Amino acid sequence: MASPPPRIVDPENVGALINRIMVRHQLKPQDIRRKDRAQVVHGRGEFLCNFCINSWESFYSWIQVDLIEQRIQYRWKMKCKHCCVNPRHIGVEPTFDLEETEKLIEKAIYHYKGERFPKGSGYRGSRIPHPNVLCEKCLWGQTQCWLAIQR
């Protein structure tokens, strides 16, 4: 049986990975314009409810990458569709496998440089938008985060 993909244990502690990818792009933290340091990108994230056993994926899982401090600055939460009525359920943050994390960092760097992220091995699976009332990035139902994607 194949082992599961490696997980990033501490999602904010990805400095070495961000540094390695920035070096490939010939960028250093001191080269980054302060006003453009934070890049918001999305990818395939996995969620695990902390109230029930429900787990789910969303291609519209959003993070903010700080290219100067070389860390994930923020991860937008989603609520479980089964537990969302519980007032104590404030949502759960996405986790990403190592390959997806690398892709998100690459996207952030391409976005910083004003370039399009090259299409490659596409994500296979549903890209159906999630119910926006369950998504923090959608402002819990006030907007649709998948419409904010720059094409």
DSSP file (Angstrom, degrees, kcal/mol; ACC not computed):
  #  RESIDUE AA STRUCTURE BP1 BP2  ACC     N-H-->O    O-->H-N    N-H-->O    O-->H-N    TCO  KAPPA ALPHA  PHI   PSI    X-CA   Y-CA   Z-CA
    1    1 A M              0   0    0      0, 0.0     2,-0.1     0, 0.0     0, 0.0   0.000 360.0 360.0 360.0 133.4    0.0    0.0    0.0
    2    2 A A        -     0   0    0      1,-0.1     0, 0.0     3,-0.0     0, 0.0  -0.406 360.0-116.2 -70.9 143.9    1.4    3.4   -1.0
    3    3 A S        -     0   0    0      1,-0.1    -1,-0.1    -2,-0.1     0, 0.0  -0.487  36.8 -98.3 -77.5 151.7    2.1    5.8    1.8
    4    4 A P        -     0   0    0      0, 0.0    -1,-0.1     0, 0.0     3,-0.1  -0.259  49.9 -86.1 -66.2 157.7    0.1    9.0    2.0
    5    5 A P        -     0   0    0      0, 0.0    -3,-0.0     0, 0.0     0, 0.0  -0.309  57.1 -89.7 -62.7 149.0    1.7   12.2    0.6
    6    6 A P        -     0   0    0      0, 0.0    92,-1.8     0, 0.0     2,-0.3  -0.311  43.5-145.5 -62.3 141.5    3.9   14.1    3.0
    7    7 A R  B     -A   97   0A   0     90,-0.2     2,-0.8    -3,-0.1    90,-0.1  -0.736  15.8-119.7-104.0 153.7    2.1   16.7    5.1
    8    8 A I        -     0   0    0     88,-0.8    88,-0.2    -2,-0.3     6,-0.1  -0.865  24.8-159.8 -91.0 113.6    3.4   20.0    6.3
    9    9 A V  S    S+     0   0    0     -2,-0.8    -1,-0.2     1,-0.3     3,-0.1   0.936  84.0  31.6 -64.3 -49.5    3.2   19.6   10.0
   10   10 A D  S >  S-     0   0    0      3,-0.2     3,-2.1     1,-0.1    -1,-0.3  -0.894  75.9-160.1-110.6 101.4    3.3   23.3   10.8
   11   11 A P  T 3  S+     0   0    0      0, 0.0    61,-0.3     0, 0.0    -1,-0.1   0.732  90.0  50.7 -57.9 -23.9    1.6   25.1    7.9
   12   12 A E  T 3  S+     0   0    0      1,-0.2     2,-1.2    59,-0.1    60,-0.3   0.622  93.9  77.5 -87.5 -11.5    3.3   28.4    8.7
   13   13 A N    <   +     0   0    0     -3,-2.1    -3,-0.2     1,-0.2    -1,-0.2  -0.558  53.7 114.9 -99.3  70.0    6.8   26.9    9.0
   14   14 A V     >  +     0   0    0     -2,-1.2     4,-2.6    56,-0.2     5,-0.2   0.027  29.7 123.7-121.8  23.6    7.6   26.6    5.3
   15   15 A G  H  > S+     0   0    0      1,-0.2     4,-2.8     2,-0.2     5,-0.2   0.874  73.3  49.8 -56.3 -44.0   10.4   29.1    5.2
   16   16 A A  H  > S+     0   0    0      2,-0.2     4,-2.4     1,-0.2    -1,-0.2   0.898 112.4  48.2 -65.2 -39.4   13.0   26.7    3.7
   17   17 A L  H  > S+     0   0    0      2,-0.2     4,-2.1     1,-0.2    -2,-0.2   0.931 113.4  46.3 -66.0 -46.1   10.6   25.6    1.0
   18   18 A I  H  X S+     0   0    0     -4,-2.6     4,-2.6     1,-0.2    -2,-0.2   0.917 112.9  51.0 -62.1 -43.0    9.7   29.2    0.1
   19   19 A N  H  X S+     0   0    0     -4,-2.8     4,-2.4    -5,-0.2    -2,-0.2   0.925 109.2  50.3 -60.3 -45.5   13.4   30.2    0.1
   20   20 A R  H  X S+     0   0    0     -4,-2.4     4,-1.6     1,-0.2    -1,-0.2   0.902 113.3  45.3 -61.7 -41.8   14.3   27.3   -2.2
   21   21 A I  H  X S+     0   0    0     -4,-2.1     4,-1.2     2,-0.2    -1,-0.2   0.885 111.5  52.4 -71.1 -37.8   11.6   28.2   -4.7
   22   22 A M  H  <>S+     0   0    0     -4,-2.6     5,-2.7     1,-0.2     3,-0.3   0.896 106.4  54.2 -63.6 -38.9   12.5   31.9   -4.6
   23   23 A V  H ><5S+     0   0    0     -4,-2.4     3,-1.8     1,-0.2    -1,-0.2   0.902 103.6  55.7 -61.2 -41.0   16.2   31.0   -5.3
   24   24 A R  H 3<5S+     0   0    0     -4,-1.6    -1,-0.2     1,-0.3    -2,-0.2   0.833 110.6  45.4 -59.1 -31.5   15.0   29.1   -8.4
   25   25 A H  T 3<5S-     0   0    0     -4,-1.2    -1,-0.3    -3,-0.3    -2,-0.2   0.283 118.5-115.2 -93.8   9.2   13.4   32.3   -9.5
   26   26 A Q  T < 5S+     0   0    0     -3,-1.8     2,-0.4     1,-0.2    -3,-0.2   0.888  71.1 136.5  57.3  43.8   16.5   34.3   -8.6
   27   27 A L      < -     0   0    0     -5,-2.7    -1,-0.2    -8,-0.2    -2,-0.1  -0.936  36.0-167.2-120.0 144.0   14.6   36.2   -5.9
   28   28 A K    >>  -     0   0    0     -2,-0.4     3,-1.9    -3,-0.1     4,-0.7  -0.913  36.1-112.4-122.1 154.0   15.7   37.1   -2.4
   29   29 A P  G >4 S+     0   0    0      0, 0.0     3,-1.2     0, 0.0    -1,-0.1   0.875 118.8  56.3 -53.1 -38.5   13.5   38.4    0.4
   30   30 A Q  G 34 S+     0   0    0      1,-0.2     4,-0.1    38,-0.1    38,-0.1   0.671 100.5  60.1 -70.2 -14.7   15.3   41.8    0.3
   31   31 A D  G <4 S+     0   0    0     -3,-1.9    -1,-0.2     2,-0.1     2,-0.2   0.658  83.3 102.3 -81.7 -16.7   14.4   42.0   -3.5
   32   32 A I  S << S-     0   0    0     -3,-1.2     2,-0.3    -4,-0.7     5,-0.1  -0.488  79.0-120.4 -75.9 131.6   10.7   41.9   -2.8
   33   33 A R    >   -     0   0    0     -2,-0.2     3,-1.7     1,-0.1     4,-0.2  -0.561  20.4-134.4 -68.2 128.1    8.7   45.2   -2.9
   34   34 A R  G >  S+     0   0    0     -2,-0.3     3,-1.3     1,-0.3     4,-0.3   0.859 103.8  55.2 -55.5 -39.0    7.2   45.7    0.6
   35   35 A K  G 3  S+     0   0    0      1,-0.3    -1,-0.3     2,-0.1     3,-0.2   0.703 114.1  41.3 -69.9 -16.9    3.8   46.6   -0.9
   36   36 A D  G <  S+     0   0    0     -3,-1.7    -1,-0.3     1,-0.1    -2,-0.2   0.165  80.8 108.4-112.9  16.1    3.7   43.4   -2.9
   37   37 A R    <   +     0   0    0     -3,-1.3    30,-2.9    -4,-0.2     2,-0.6   0.830  67.6  66.7 -65.4 -33.3    5.1   41.0   -0.2
   38   38 A A  E     -B   66   0B   0     -4,-0.3     2,-0.5    28,-0.2    28,-0.2  -0.813  64.7-176.1 -98.3 119.0    1.7   39.3    0.5
   39   39 A Q  E     -B   65   0B   0     26,-2.7    26,-3.1    -2,-0.6     2,-0.5  -0.955  14.2-148.6-117.3 130.4    0.4   37.2   -2.4
   40   40 A V  E     +B   64   0B   0     -2,-0.5     2,-0.3    24,-0.2    24,-0.2  -0.864  27.9 162.0-101.7 124.9   -3.0   35.5   -2.2
   41   41 A V  E     -B   63   0B   0     22,-2.2    22,-2.5    -2,-0.5     2,-0.3  -0.896  22.9-144.2-136.9 163.8   -3.3   32.2   -4.1
   42   42 A H  E     +B   62   0B   0     -2,-0.3     2,-0.3    20,-0.2    20,-0.2  -0.923  25.7 143.4-130.8 157.8   -5.7   29.2   -4.2
   43   43 A G  E     -B   61   0B   0     18,-1.9    18,-2.1    -2,-0.3     2,-0.8  -0.907  57.0 -43.5-167.2-166.7   -5.3   25.5   -4.7
   44   44 A R  E     +     0   0B   0     -2,-0.3    53,-0.3    16,-0.1     2,-0.3  -0.675  60.5 175.8 -84.0 109.1   -6.5   22.1   -3.6
   45   45 A G  E     -B   58   0B   0     13,-2.7    13,-2.1    -2,-0.8     2,-0.4  -0.774  21.9-138.4-111.0 157.6   -6.8   22.0    0.2
   46   46 A E  E     -BC  57  95B   0     49,-2.6    49,-2.4    -2,-0.3     2,-0.4  -0.914  15.8-161.9-116.0 143.8   -8.1   19.4    2.5
   47   47 A F  E     -B   56   0B   0      9,-3.0     9,-1.8    -2,-0.4     2,-0.4  -0.943   8.7-167.9-126.9 145.0  -10.3   20.0    5.5
   48   48 A L  E     -B   55   0B   0     -2,-0.4     7,-0.2    45,-0.3    45,-0.1  -0.965  26.3-127.1-134.5 116.3  -11.1   17.9    8.5
   49   49 A C        -     0   0    0      5,-2.6    30,-0.1    -2,-0.4    40,-0.0  -0.337   6.8-151.3 -63.4 138.9  -13.9   19.0   10.8
   50   50 A N  S    S+     0   0    0      1,-0.1    -1,-0.1     3,-0.0     3,-0.1   0.325  94.1  48.1 -93.6   7.7  -13.0   19.3   14.5
   51   51 A F  S    S+     0   0    0      1,-0.1     2,-0.2     3,-0.1    -1,-0.1   0.666 121.6  11.0-113.3 -30.7  -16.6   18.5   15.6
   52   52 A C  S    S-     0   0    0      2,-0.2    -1,-0.1     0, 0.0    31,-0.0  -0.666  84.7 -94.6-134.5-170.3  -17.4   15.4   13.5
   53   53 A I  S    S+     0   0    0     -2,-0.2     2,-0.1    -3,-0.1    -3,-0.0   0.359  76.0 128.5 -93.4   6.6  -15.6   12.9   11.3
   54   54 A N        +     0   0    0     -6,-0.1    -5,-2.6     1,-0.0     2,-0.3  -0.362  31.7 178.0 -67.5 137.7  -16.4   14.8    8.0
   55   55 A S  E     +B   48   0B   0     -7,-0.2     2,-0.3    -2,-0.1    -7,-0.2  -0.970   3.9 166.9-134.4 153.5  -13.5   15.6    5.7
   56   56 A W  E     -B   47   0B   0     -9,-1.8    -9,-3.0    -2,-0.3     2,-0.3  -0.970  24.3-130.1-157.7 167.2  -13.6   17.3    2.3
   57   57 A E  E     -B   46   0B   0     -2,-0.3     2,-0.3   -11,-0.2   -11,-0.2  -0.881  14.4-170.9-120.9 154.2  -11.5   19.0   -0.4
   58   58 A S  E     -B   45   0B   0    -13,-2.1   -13,-2.7    -2,-0.3     3,-0.4  -0.961  21.8-155.3-145.1 130.8  -11.8   22.2   -2.2
   59   59 A F  E    S+     0   0B   0     -2,-0.3     2,-0.6    67,-0.3    -1,-0.1   0.703  96.2  67.5 -70.8 -18.8   -9.9   23.5   -5.1
   60   60 A Y  E     +     0   0B   0    -18,-0.1     2,-0.6   -15,-0.1    -1,-0.3  -0.417  65.8 139.1-100.5  56.2  -10.8   27.0   -3.9
   61   61 A S  E     -B   43   0B   0    -18,-2.1   -18,-1.9    -2,-0.6     2,-0.3  -0.909  40.0-152.1-100.3 122.8   -8.7   26.8   -0.7
   62   62 A W  E     +B   42   0B   0     -2,-0.6    14,-1.9   -20,-0.2     2,-0.3  -0.757  20.2 171.7-108.4 140.5   -7.0   30.2   -0.2
   63   63 A I  E     -BD  41  75B   0    -22,-2.5   -22,-2.2    -2,-0.3     2,-0.5  -0.948  26.2-135.0-135.9 160.3   -3.8   31.2    1.5
   64   64 A Q  E     -BD  40  74B   0     10,-2.6     9,-2.7    -2,-0.3    10,-1.3  -0.982  20.9-157.9-116.3 121.2   -1.7   34.4    1.8
   65   65 A V  E     -BD  39  72B   0    -26,-3.1   -26,-2.7    -2,-0.5     2,-0.8  -0.864   6.6-149.6-101.9 127.1    2.0   33.9    1.3
   66   66 A D  E  >> -BD  38  71B   0      5,-3.0     5,-1.5    -2,-0.5     4,-1.0  -0.866   9.2-169.4 -95.6 110.4    4.4   36.5    2.7
   67   67 A L  T  45S+     0   0    0    -30,-2.9    -1,-0.1    -2,-0.8   -29,-0.1   0.687  83.2  49.3 -77.5 -18.5    7.5   36.5    0.4
   68   68 A I  T  45S+     0   0    0    -31,-0.2    -1,-0.2     1,-0.1   -38,-0.1   0.930 120.5  32.9 -82.6 -51.6    9.6   38.6    2.7
   69   69 A E  T  45S-     0   0    0      2,-0.1    -2,-0.2   -40,-0.1    -1,-0.1   0.574 104.4-135.2 -79.6  -8.0    9.0   36.7    5.9
   70   70 A Q  T  <5 +     0   0    0     -4,-1.0     2,-0.3     1,-0.2   -56,-0.2   0.949  62.2 107.6  53.1  60.4    8.8   33.5    3.8
   71   71 A R  E   <S-D   66   0B   0     -5,-1.5    -5,-3.0   -58,-0.1     2,-0.8  -0.978  80.5 -95.2-153.4 163.3    5.8   32.0    5.5
   72   72 A I  E     -D   65   0B   0    -61,-0.3    -7,-0.2   -60,-0.3     3,-0.1  -0.789  38.8-172.0 -81.9 114.8    2.1   31.3    5.0
   73   73 A Q  E     +     0   0B   0     -9,-2.7     2,-0.3    -2,-0.8    -1,-0.2   0.835  61.4   3.5 -82.2 -34.6    0.6   34.4    6.6
   74   74 A Y  E     -D   64   0B   0    -10,-1.3   -10,-2.6    -3,-0.1     2,-0.4  -0.994  51.2-160.4-154.8 145.3   -3.1   33.4    6.6
   75   75 A R  E     -D   63   0B   0     -2,-0.3   -12,-0.2   -12,-0.2     2,-0.2  -0.991  26.8-130.8-125.8 120.9   -5.3   30.4    5.6
   76   76 A W        -     0   0    0    -14,-1.9   -14,-0.2    -2,-0.4     2,-0.1  -0.497  27.5-130.2 -73.5 139.7   -8.9   31.1    5.0
   77   77 A K        -     0   0    0     -2,-0.2    59,-2.8    16,-0.2    60,-0.5  -0.407  15.0-157.7 -89.6 160.9  -11.3   28.8    6.8
   78   78 A M  B     -EF  92 135C   0     14,-2.0    14,-3.0    57,-0.2     2,-0.3  -0.977  16.4-130.2-131.7 150.0  -14.3   26.7    5.7
   79   79 A K        -     0   0    0     55,-3.1     2,-0.2    -2,-0.3     5,-0.1  -0.723  27.3-106.2 -97.7 150.3  -17.1   25.3    7.8
   80   80 A C     >  -     0   0    0     -2,-0.3     4,-1.2     1,-0.1     3,-0.1  -0.527  21.1-135.2 -70.9 136.4  -18.3   21.8    7.7
   81   81 A K  T  4 S+     0   0    0      1,-0.2    -1,-0.1    -2,-0.2     4,-0.1   0.737 105.7  47.1 -67.9 -20.1  -21.6   21.4    6.0
   82   82 A H  T  4 S+     0   0    0      1,-0.1    -1,-0.2     2,-0.1     3,-0.2   0.784 121.7  32.3 -87.9 -29.5  -22.8   19.1    8.8
   83   83 A C  T >4 S+     0   0    0      1,-0.1     3,-2.1    -3,-0.1     6,-0.3   0.349  82.0 107.2-110.6   4.0  -21.7   21.3   11.8
   84   84 A C  T 3< S+     0   0    0     -4,-1.2    -1,-0.1     1,-0.3    -3,-0.1   0.728  75.5  60.6 -62.4 -21.2  -22.1   24.8   10.4
   85   85 A V  T 3  S+     0   0    0     -3,-0.2    -1,-0.3    -4,-0.1    -2,-0.1   0.668  79.8 100.6 -79.5 -14.7  -25.1   25.5   12.5
   86   86 A N    X   -     0   0    0     -3,-2.1     3,-1.7     1,-0.2    -3,-0.0  -0.592  70.0-146.9 -70.5 120.0  -23.1   24.9   15.7
   87   87 A P  T 3  S+     0   0    0      0, 0.0    -1,-0.2     0, 0.0    -3,-0.0   0.720  96.9  57.7 -64.5 -19.4  -22.2   28.4   17.0
   88   88 A R  T 3  S+     0   0    0      1,-0.0     2,-1.0     2,-0.0    -4,-0.1   0.608  82.5  96.3 -83.6 -11.1  -18.9   27.1   18.4
   89   89 A H    <   +     0   0    0     -3,-1.7     3,-0.1    -6,-0.3    -1,-0.0  -0.688  43.3 168.4 -83.7 103.8  -17.8   26.0   14.9
   90   90 A I        -     0   0    0     -2,-1.0    -1,-0.2     1,-0.3   -13,-0.1   0.365  54.0 -94.7 -97.4   4.4  -15.7   28.8   13.5
   91   91 A G        -     0   0    0    -14,-0.1     2,-0.3     2,-0.0    -1,-0.3  -0.184  34.7-100.2 102.5 162.4  -14.4   26.9   10.5
   92   92 A V  B     -E   78   0C   0    -14,-3.0   -14,-2.0    -3,-0.1   -43,-0.1  -0.922  27.8-119.6-123.1 149.3  -11.3   24.8    9.9
   93   93 A E        -     0   0    0     -2,-0.3   -45,-0.3   -16,-0.2   -16,-0.2  -0.582  33.6-109.4 -85.7 148.1   -8.1   25.8    8.0
   94   94 A P        -     0   0    0      0, 0.0     2,-0.3     0, 0.0   -47,-0.2  -0.396  23.4-150.5 -74.7 153.0   -7.0   23.8    5.0
   95   95 A T  B     -C   46   0B   0    -49,-2.4   -49,-2.6    -2,-0.1     2,-0.4  -0.894  10.9-158.3-115.3 154.8   -4.0   21.6    4.9
   96   96 A F        -     0   0    0     -2,-0.3   -88,-0.8   -51,-0.2   -51,-0.1  -0.975  17.2-119.8-132.8 144.0   -2.0   20.9    1.7
   97   97 A D  B  >  -A    7   0A   0     -2,-0.4     4,-2.5   -53,-0.3   -90,-0.2  -0.348  40.9 -99.9 -74.8 169.1    0.3   18.1    0.7
   98   98 A L  H  > S+     0   0    0    -92,-1.8     4,-2.4     1,-0.2     5,-0.2   0.890 121.6  51.3 -60.2 -43.1    3.9   19.0   -0.1
   99   99 A E  H  > S+     0   0    0      1,-0.2     4,-1.9     2,-0.2    -1,-0.2   0.911 112.2  46.4 -62.3 -42.5    3.4   19.0   -3.8
  100  100 A E  H  > S+     0   0    0      2,-0.2     4,-2.5     1,-0.2    -1,-0.2   0.882 110.0  54.2 -67.7 -37.4    0.4   21.3   -3.6
  101  101 A T  H  X S+     0   0    0     -4,-2.5     4,-2.2     2,-0.2    -2,-0.2   0.921 108.3  49.4 -62.0 -43.5    2.2   23.6   -1.2
  102  102 A E  H  X S+     0   0    0     -4,-2.4     4,-2.5     1,-0.2    -1,-0.2   0.911 110.6  50.6 -60.3 -42.2    5.1   24.0   -3.7
  103  103 A K  H  X S+     0   0    0     -4,-1.9     4,-2.6     1,-0.2    -2,-0.2   0.897 109.2  50.9 -63.8 -40.4    2.6   24.8   -6.4
  104  104 A L  H  X S+     0   0    0     -4,-2.5     4,-2.3     2,-0.2    -1,-0.2   0.899 110.7  48.4 -64.3 -40.6    1.0   27.5   -4.3
  105  105 A I  H  X S+     0   0    0     -4,-2.2     4,-2.2     2,-0.2    -2,-0.2   0.915 110.9  50.9 -66.2 -42.4    4.3   29.1   -3.6
  106  106 A E  H  X S+     0   0    0     -4,-2.5     4,-2.8     1,-0.2     5,-0.2   0.929 109.8  50.7 -58.2 -45.3    5.2   29.0   -7.3
  107  107 A K  H  X S+     0   0    0     -4,-2.6     4,-2.8     1,-0.2    -2,-0.2   0.912 108.5  52.1 -58.8 -43.0    1.8   30.6   -8.0
  108  108 A A  H  X S+     0   0    0     -4,-2.3     4,-2.4     2,-0.2    -1,-0.2   0.903 111.4  46.6 -61.2 -41.4    2.6   33.3   -5.5
  109  109 A I  H  X S+     0   0    0     -4,-2.2     4,-2.4     2,-0.2    -2,-0.2   0.922 112.7  48.5 -68.8 -44.3    5.9   34.1   -7.0
  110  110 A Y  H  <>S+     0   0    0     -4,-2.8     5,-2.8     1,-0.2     4,-0.5   0.920 112.4  49.7 -60.4 -42.2    4.5   34.2  -10.6
  111  111 A H  H ><5S+     0   0    0     -4,-2.8     3,-1.1    -5,-0.2    -2,-0.2   0.918 109.5  51.3 -62.6 -43.0    1.8   36.5   -9.4
  112  112 A Y  H 3<5S+     0   0    0     -4,-2.4    -1,-0.2     1,-0.3    -2,-0.2   0.906 110.6  48.8 -58.6 -42.9    4.4   38.7   -7.7
  113  113 A K  T 3<5S-     0   0    0     -4,-2.4    -1,-0.3    -5,-0.1    -2,-0.2   0.512 116.0-116.3 -77.6  -4.1    6.4   38.9  -10.9
  114  114 A G  T < 5S+     0   0    0     -3,-1.1     2,-0.3    -4,-0.5    -3,-0.2   0.749  73.7 127.6  75.8  23.6    3.2   39.7  -12.9
  115  115 A E      < -     0   0    0     -5,-2.8     2,-0.3    -6,-0.2    -1,-0.3  -0.766  63.8-106.9-111.9 157.5    3.4   36.5  -14.9
  116  116 A R        -     0   0    0     -2,-0.3    35,-0.0    -3,-0.1     3,-0.0  -0.629  34.9-114.6 -80.8 139.1    0.8   33.8  -15.5
  117  117 A F        -     0   0    0     -2,-0.3   -10,-0.1     1,-0.1    -1,-0.1  -0.608  40.3-111.5 -71.0 126.8    1.4   30.5  -13.7
  118  118 A P        -     0   0    0      0, 0.0     2,-0.3     0, 0.0    -1,-0.1  -0.341  26.1-118.2 -65.7 138.3    2.1   27.9  -16.4
  119  119 A K        +     0   0    0      1,-0.1     2,-0.1    -2,-0.1     3,-0.1  -0.571  53.5 143.7 -71.9 134.5   -0.6   25.3  -16.9
  120  120 A G        +     0   0    0     -2,-0.3     2,-1.3     1,-0.1    -1,-0.1  -0.294  57.8   0.0-140.0-134.3    0.8   21.9  -16.2
  121  121 A S  S    S-     0   0    0     -2,-0.1     3,-0.1     1,-0.1    -1,-0.1  -0.532  82.7-142.8 -68.6 100.5   -0.4   18.7  -14.6
  122  122 A G        -     0   0    0     -2,-1.3     2,-0.4     1,-0.1    -1,-0.1  -0.166  18.0 -95.4 -68.0 157.6   -3.9   19.9  -13.9
  123  123 A Y        -     0   0    0      1,-0.0     2,-0.6     2,-0.0    -1,-0.1  -0.594  35.9-145.7 -72.1 126.9   -5.8   19.0  -10.8
  124  124 A R        +     0   0    0     -2,-0.4     2,-0.3    -3,-0.1    -1,-0.0  -0.865  58.8  56.8 -97.9 119.9   -8.1   16.1  -11.5
  125  125 A G  S    S-     0   0    0     -2,-0.6     2,-0.2   -66,-0.0    -2,-0.0  -0.915  92.6 -28.1 149.9-175.8  -11.3   16.3   -9.6
  126  126 A S        +     0   0    0     -2,-0.3   -67,-0.3     1,-0.1    -2,-0.0  -0.467  35.3 179.6 -73.0 130.5  -14.3   18.5   -9.0
  127  127 A R        +     0   0    0     -2,-0.2    -1,-0.1   -69,-0.1     3,-0.1   0.026  35.8 139.1-112.4  23.7  -13.9   22.2   -9.4
  128  128 A I        -     0   0    0      1,-0.1   -69,-0.2   -69,-0.0    -2,-0.0  -0.515  62.6-106.2 -66.9 130.2  -17.5   22.8   -8.6
  129  129 A P        -     0   0    0      0, 0.0    -1,-0.1     0, 0.0     3,-0.1  -0.238  33.9-119.5 -59.3 147.4  -17.7   25.9   -6.4
  130  130 A H        -     0   0    0      1,-0.1     2,-0.4    -3,-0.1    16,-0.1  -0.367  41.5 -78.9 -79.7 163.0  -18.4   25.2   -2.7
  131  131 A P    >   -     0   0    0      0, 0.0     3,-2.1     0, 0.0     4,-0.2  -0.530  43.1-143.2 -62.4 119.7  -21.4   26.6   -0.9
  132  132 A N  G >  S+     0   0    0     -2,-0.4     3,-1.2     1,-0.3     9,-1.0   0.708  93.8  68.8 -66.2 -19.3  -20.3   30.2   -0.3
  133  133 A V  G 3  S+     0   0    0      1,-0.2    -1,-0.3     7,-0.2     9,-0.0   0.660  99.0  52.9 -71.2 -12.7  -22.0   30.4    3.2
  134  134 A L  G <  S+     0   0    0     -3,-2.1   -55,-3.1   -56,-0.1     2,-0.5   0.432  95.8  85.8 -96.8  -0.6  -19.4   27.8    4.4
  135  135 A C  B < > -F   78   0C   0     -3,-1.2     5,-2.6   -57,-0.2     6,-0.5  -0.884  57.6-159.5-115.8 126.8  -16.4   29.8    3.2
  136  136 A E  T > 5S+     0   0    0    -59,-2.8     3,-2.0    -2,-0.5    -1,-0.1   0.889  98.5  56.1 -65.3 -39.5  -14.5   32.6    5.0
  137  137 A K  T 3 5S+     0   0    0    -60,-0.5    -1,-0.2     1,-0.3     7,-0.1   0.823 104.2  54.1 -63.7 -30.5  -13.0   33.9    1.8
  138  138 A C  T 3>>S-     0   0    0     -6,-0.2     5,-2.0     5,-0.1     4,-0.8   0.308 121.8-113.0 -81.5   8.9  -16.6   34.2    0.5
  139  139 A L  T X45 -     0   0    0     -3,-2.0     3,-0.7     1,-0.2    -3,-0.2   0.884  66.9 -62.5  57.5  40.9  -17.3   36.3    3.6
  140  140 A W  T 34<S-     0   0    0     -5,-2.6    -7,-0.2     1,-0.2    -1,-0.2   0.864 115.1 -29.1  53.8  42.4  -19.6   33.6    4.8
  141  141 A G  T 345S+     0   0    0     -9,-1.0    -1,-0.2    -3,-0.5    -8,-0.2   0.335 111.8 104.6 109.3  -5.8  -22.0   33.9    1.9
  142  142 A Q  T <<5S+     0   0    0     -4,-0.8     2,-0.2    -3,-0.7    -3,-0.2   0.691  91.5   2.1 -82.3 -18.1  -21.7   37.6    0.9
  143  143 A T  S   <S-     0   0    0     -5,-2.0     2,-0.4   -11,-0.2    -2,-0.2  -0.795  74.5-105.2-149.5-171.1  -19.6   36.9   -2.2
  144  144 A Q    >   -     0   0    0     -2,-0.2     3,-1.7     1,-0.1     4,-0.4  -0.939  17.1-160.7-132.3 109.6  -18.1   34.1   -4.3
  145  145 A C  G >  S+     0   0    0     -2,-0.4     3,-1.4     1,-0.3     4,-0.2   0.794  88.4  64.5 -63.0 -29.4  -14.3   33.6   -4.0
  146  146 A W  G >  S+     0   0    0      1,-0.3     3,-0.5     2,-0.2    -1,-0.3   0.674  95.9  59.2 -70.6 -15.1  -14.1   31.6   -7.2
  147  147 A L  G <  S+     0   0    0     -3,-1.7    -1,-0.3     1,-0.2    -2,-0.2   0.614  94.6  65.4 -83.8 -13.1  -15.1   34.8   -9.2
  148  148 A A  G <  S+     0   0    0     -3,-1.4     2,-0.3    -4,-0.4    -1,-0.2   0.451  73.0 119.2 -86.9  -0.9  -12.1   36.7   -7.8
  149  149 A I    <   -     0   0    0     -3,-0.5     2,-0.5    -4,-0.2  -108,-0.0  -0.489  66.1-129.4 -72.2 128.2   -9.6   34.5   -9.6
  150  150 A Q              0   0    0     -2,-0.3    -1,-0.1     1,-0.1    -2,-0.1  -0.654 360.0 360.0 -77.7 124.8   -7.5   36.4  -12.0
  151  151 A R              0   0    0     -2,-0.5    -1,-0.1   -35,-0.0    -2,-0.0   0.404 360.0 360.0-103.7 360.0   -7.6   34.7  -15.4
